[in-house]
Amino acid sequence: ADAYDIMEAENGVVAWELCLREVPDLVISDVLMPGGSGLEFSQRIRNNERTNHIPLILLTGKKSQEDRLSGLLAGADVYLTKPFHREELLIRIQRILASRQRLQEKYQTGDFSIQTTTQATDTFMQQVAQIITAEIDNENLSVEALAKQLHLSRVQLFRKIKALTGITPTLFIRQIRLQHAQRLL
């Protein structure tokens, strides 16, 4: 756990505000918490354009198959029942973050193909790439203009693009332009 910067929230309301403000790389939530259930929290994350890309681990004491399915249907990437081993949680975190790294590499190479495991994120990135490509002749295309077309604030777009690609929106715009120029050559 020393390898990670950890932010804590005492309830679901604070956690949601933290997600919107900080756009974390990963969220770990208990199903039972003050300020709303972890299932509701998970659905909020999945149903919001600013946060739907964030991987989510749900922890619970509920062990039935029905509860597990409810957690996965609410949008959890991983559903762990208590008690769980610390090592298992750390391995799950490492795997999710490694998968996120592969996704960043995919987007950096210009691959925006839609895959079932990352469909919402792929669709968003396709939309971003299409806007940039449509504005390819506009050398003054700014992050602000891109954010406006995507109905996000500049800060929200910055955090989401940075999380999904590993680079800033300005560099991402430049990269799409370079890939376009390379295809033309």
C-alpha positions in Angstrom: 0.0 0.0 0.0 3.0 2.3 0.4 3.3 2.4 -3.4 -0.1 4.1 -3.7 -1.4 7.6 -2.9 -4.5 6.9 -0.9 -7.4 9.3 -0.4 -10.1 8.3 2.2 -13.7 9.4 2.5 -15.9 8.8 5.5 -19.1 8.3 3.6 -20.6 7.9 0.1 -21.4 11.6 -0.3 -17.8 12.7 0.4 -16.5 9.8 -1.7 -18.6 10.9 -4.7 -17.4 14.5 -4.3 -13.8 13.3 -4.1 -14.3 11.2 -7.3 -15.6 14.2 -9.2 -12.8 16.5 -7.9 -9.8 14.2 -8.1 -10.7 11.5 -10.7 -8.8 8.7 -8.9 -7.1 5.9 -10.8 -9.1 3.3 -8.8 -11.9 3.3 -6.2 -12.3 0.8 -3.5 -15.7 0.9 -1.7 -17.6 -1.1 0.9 -21.1 -2.1 -0.1 -22.4 -0.9 3.3 -21.4 2.6 4.1 -22.9 5.8 5.5 -24.4 8.2 2.9 -25.7 5.6 0.5 -24.8 2.1 -0.4 -21.7 1.0 -2.3 -24.0 -0.3 -5.1 -25.6 3.2 -5.5 -22.1 4.7 -5.4 -20.9 2.3 -8.1 -23.9 3.1 -10.3 -23.2 6.9 -9.9 -19.6 6.3 -11.0 -20.6 4.2 -14.0 -23.4 6.6 -15.1 -21.4 9.8 -15.1 -19.3 10.7 -18.2 -16.6 12.2 -15.9 -16.1 9.1 -13.8 -17.3 6.1 -15.8 -13.7 5.0 -16.7 -12.6 4.6 -13.1 -12.0 1.0 -12.1 -14.0 0.0 -9.0 -13.5 -2.7 -6.4 -16.5 -3.4 -4.1 -15.9 -5.0 -0.7 -18.7 -6.7 1.2 -19.6 -9.2 3.9 -22.5 -10.5 1.7 -21.5 -13.8 0.2 -24.5 -15.0 -1.9 -24.3 -15.3 -5.6 -27.2 -12.9 -5.9 -25.3 -10.2 -3.9 -22.2 -10.8 -6.1 -24.2 -10.4 -9.3 -25.8 -7.2 -7.9 -22.3 -5.7 -7.3 -21.1 -6.7 -10.7 -24.2 -5.4 -12.4 -23.8 -2.1 -10.5 -20.5 -1.7 -12.3 -17.9 -3.2 -10.0 -14.8 -4.5 -11.8 -14.0 -6.7 -8.8 -16.3 -7.9 -6.0 -14.5 -9.2 -2.9 -16.2 -10.8 0.1 -14.9 -10.3 3.6 -12.8 -11.5 5.1 -10.3 -11.3 2.2 -6.6 -11.5 2.2 -4.6 -8.3 1.9 -2.4 -9.9 -0.8 -5.5 -10.8 -2.9 -6.6 -7.1 -2.8 -3.1 -5.9 -3.7 -2.9 -8.4 -6.6 -6.3 -7.3 -7.9 -5.2 -3.7 -7.7 -2.0 -4.4 -9.6 -3.9 -6.3 -12.3 -6.4 -3.5 -12.7 -3.7 -0.9 -12.9 -1.7 -3.0 -15.4 -4.8 -3.3 -17.5 -5.3 0.4 -17.3 -1.7 0.8 -18.5 -2.4 -1.4 -21.5 -5.4 0.7 -22.3 -3.3 3.9 -22.2 -0.8 2.3 -24.6 -3.7 1.3 -26.9 -5.0 4.9 -27.0 -1.5 6.3 -27.5 -1.0 4.2 -30.6 -4.3 5.5 -32.0 -6.3 2.3 -31.5 -9.8 3.4 -30.6 -11.5 0.1 -31.5 -14.4 -0.7 -29.2 -13.9 -3.8 -27.0 -16.6 -5.1 -24.7 -14.6 -4.8 -21.5 -13.9 -1.1 -22.1 -16.9 -0.1 -24.3 -17.9 3.1 -22.6 -14.3 4.3 -22.4 -13.6 3.3 -26.0 -16.7 5.1 -27.2 -15.6 8.3 -25.3 -12.1 8.1 -26.8 -13.5 7.5 -30.3 -15.6 10.7 -29.8 -12.5 12.6 -28.7 -10.5 11.4 -31.7 -13.3 12.2 -34.1 -13.6 15.7 -32.8 -9.9 16.2 -33.1 -9.8 14.7 -36.6 -12.7 16.9 -37.7 -10.8 19.9 -36.5 -7.5 18.7 -38.0 -7.1 21.9 -40.0 -7.8 24.1 -37.0 -4.4 24.7 -35.6 -6.0 26.7 -32.8 -8.0 23.8 -31.5 -7.7 24.2 -27.7 -8.4 21.9 -24.8 -11.1 24.3 -23.8 -12.8 24.0 -27.2 -12.5 20.2 -27.1 -14.0 20.2 -23.5 -16.9 22.4 -24.6 -17.7 20.0 -27.5 -17.7 17.1 -25.0 -19.8 18.9 -22.4 -17.0 18.7 -19.8 -15.1 21.3 -18.0 -11.5 21.8 -19.0 -10.3 20.3 -15.7 -12.6 17.3 -16.0 -11.4 16.7 -19.6 -7.8 17.1 -18.5 -8.2 14.5 -15.7 -10.1 12.0 -17.8 -7.7 12.2 -20.8 -4.7 12.0 -18.5 -6.2 9.0 -16.8 -7.1 7.2 -20.0 -4.0 8.0 -22.1 -1.3 8.8 -19.6 -0.6 12.2 -21.4 -2.2 15.6 -21.2 -5.0 16.6 -23.6 -2.6 19.0 -25.4 -0.2 16.2 -26.1 -3.0 13.9 -27.1 -4.3 16.4 -29.6 -0.7 16.7 -31.0 -0.4 12.9 -31.1 -3.7 12.5 -33.1 -2.5 15.2 -35.5 0.9 13.4 -35.9 -0.8 10.1 -36.5 -3.1 11.7 -39.1 -0.1 13.3 -40.9 1.7 9.9 -40.8 -1.3 8.3 -42.5 -1.3 11.0 -45.1 2.4 10.4 -45.9 
